[in-house]
C-alpha cells in the first residue's frame, strides 16, 4: 500500500507516548514553537479524536460560522484539500476539536477512528511547511496504527517521564512504529527534574537509570530532558506556551536544544 505523502511539507513527525499524563501535548506545542523560532515553518495536527487539547493549550477557537459539519467524505485521488488551518504564534494548527462545537461529541467505531484521522489530515490546506507535528493520543491503538501504516512519516519522537511504568508504556508505543518501519528520532524525557521557582536550584526527583529502560528503548537516543517547573503549567493556563511567553528562560532553551537534536537525528536517519 502506497503511503500518503502530504505535498509541500518537508517532514511529517509523530509525537507519541504509550501513557497519558506525561505532558506529550505540552512537549509538542513547545517543540513546534522552538522550531518556529529557529526560522522553520511549522504546523501542528491534533490527532486526538476523543480529547483534543491543542486548541485549549494554544487558545484557538473556530468561529461558529466557519465550523464545518464533521463528516469527512471519500474524495477522488486528485481532489483538493478544503479545510483551512488556523494560525497562532506563527504556527498552522488543525484539530478535530476545531471542526466541532465545544459541546459536540463524536463516537466513531474504533476501526473507523484511524481512517477518519488520516482523511482529515489529508483534507487540510497546510501550504508550505518545513515540519508538521502530529500530536497523537496515548496508547498503541488507533489512530496511531493507521497513521504509522498509511502516512509517510519522517520519524517519531517518544515522550515519557522517568518512571518505570511510563517507560514500559513508551516501549509499547515505539514497537508499533518500528513494525511500520517509521524511524525512531529519540526520546524526550518530560518532567525530568524539578527547578525550584524561588532559588532556581535543580532537584533530581526521579532516579535515572538505563536499567529501567525496557528492551525497546535501550538504544533509543535521548533528545533532551524537560524540567518540571511552574512556568510551564502557568503558560498552559494562560494559553501562552512557555517557549513563546518566556523565550529566554532555561526551560525554553531546553526545548530549543531538543529541536536542534531532532533536526540532527533527521539527517542521520536519512543517510
C-alpha positions, 0 to 999 in steps of 0.5 A: 500500500502506497503511503500518503505523502502530504505535498509541500511539507518537508517532514511529517513527525509523530509525537507519541507516548504509550501513557497519558499524563506525561505532558506529550501535548505540552512537549509538542506545542513547545517543540513546534514553537522552538522550531518556529523560532529557529526560522522553520515553518511549522504546523501542528495536527491534533490527532486526538479524536476523543480529547483534543487539547491543542486548541485549549493549550494554544487558545484557538477557537473556530468561529461558529460560522466557519465550523464545518459539519464533521463528516469527512467524505471519500474524495477522488485521488486528485481532489483538493484539500478544503479545510483551512488551518488556523494560525497562532504564534506563527504556527498552522494548527488543525484539530478535530476539536476545531471542526466541532462545537465545544459541546459536540461529541463524536463516537466513531467505531474504533476501526473507523477512528484511524481512517477518519484521522488520516482523511482529515489530515489529508483534507487540510490546506497546510501550504508550505511547511518545513515540519508538521507535528502530529500530536497523537493520543496515548496508547498503541491503538488507533489512530496511531496504527493507521497513521504509522501504516498509511502516512509517510512519516519522517520519524517519531519522537517518544515522550515519557517521564522517568518512571518505570511504568511510563517507560514500559508504556513508551516501549509499547508505543515505539514497537508499533512504529518500528513494525511500520518501519517509521524511524525512531528520532529519540526520546524526550524525557518530560518532567525530568527534574524539578527547578525550584521557582524561588532559588532556581536550584535543580532537584533530581526527583526521579532516579535515572537509570538505563536499567529501567529502560525496557528492551525497546528503548535501550538504544533509543537516543535521548533528545533532551530532558524537560524540567518540571517547573511552574512556568510551564503549567502557568503558560498552559493556563494562560494559553501562552506556551512557555517557549513563546511567553518566556523565550529566554528562560532555561526551560525554553532553551531546553526545548530549543536544544531538543529541536536542534537534536531532532533536526540532527537525528533527521539527517542521520536517519536519512543517510 
